[in-house]
Amino acid sequence: HEALFLVGETQDSWSLFAIDGPAAMKPLGTVGRPISWFNVSRDLSRAAAVVTDYRADAWLNKVVVR
């Protein structure tokens, strides 16, 4: 892939897209929760996101790597 983009669909929903050239955008997936951190490897082969869940009086963080 030439580039990866994280697009906010709503406040709590994000979609990841890969671009391989003109008019060659490919959807890679959607995260349906708020993202507090996102990173992509230099070769664009891996991405990592930290999502945060608020549960009344406790915050939970989960790292998702694909």
N, C-alpha and C positions, 0 to 999 in steps of 0.2 A: 504494500500500500504506500502511496505517496504521502498521505496525510490522514489523521484521525480527528474527528470533531465530536465534541460532547455538546448536545443541543438541549436546552431546557424547554421541555414541552409544556410543563406547568411548574409551579413552585416545588412540587414533590415528585416530579417525573422527568427523567433525563434519558435521551436516546444517544447511542454512539453510532457514528457513521464513518465509513472508510471511503476515501477518494482515490481512485486509481488513474484518473485522467479526466479530460473534458466529458461531461455528461455521464460519468461512470461512478456515481455515488451508490454505495452498498450499505444497507442497514445492518449493524452487527448485534444490536440488542438494546433493551430498555431496562432502566433501573427505576422502579416505582416508589422510591423513597428519597428523601433529601440526601445529597452527597456532600460530605464535609471536606473530602480530599480526593483528588484524582491524579494519576500519574501514568505515563506511557513509556515503555522502553525505547531506547534510541533507534532500534531497528523496527519499531512499530509492531512487533510481534506479540507483545504482552501489554496488558493494561491492568491497573489495580485501582480500586475505589474503596473509600471508607464511607459507609452509610451510618447515619445516626438515628436511633429510635428513641423517642421520648416516651416514657411510661410513667406518668404521674409524678413520682418523686425520684425516679432513677433514670439515668441516661445509659444506654447500651450502645457500644460501637462494634461494628462487624466489618472485617476486612474480607473483600470478595476479589479473588484473583482468577482471571480467565485467560 
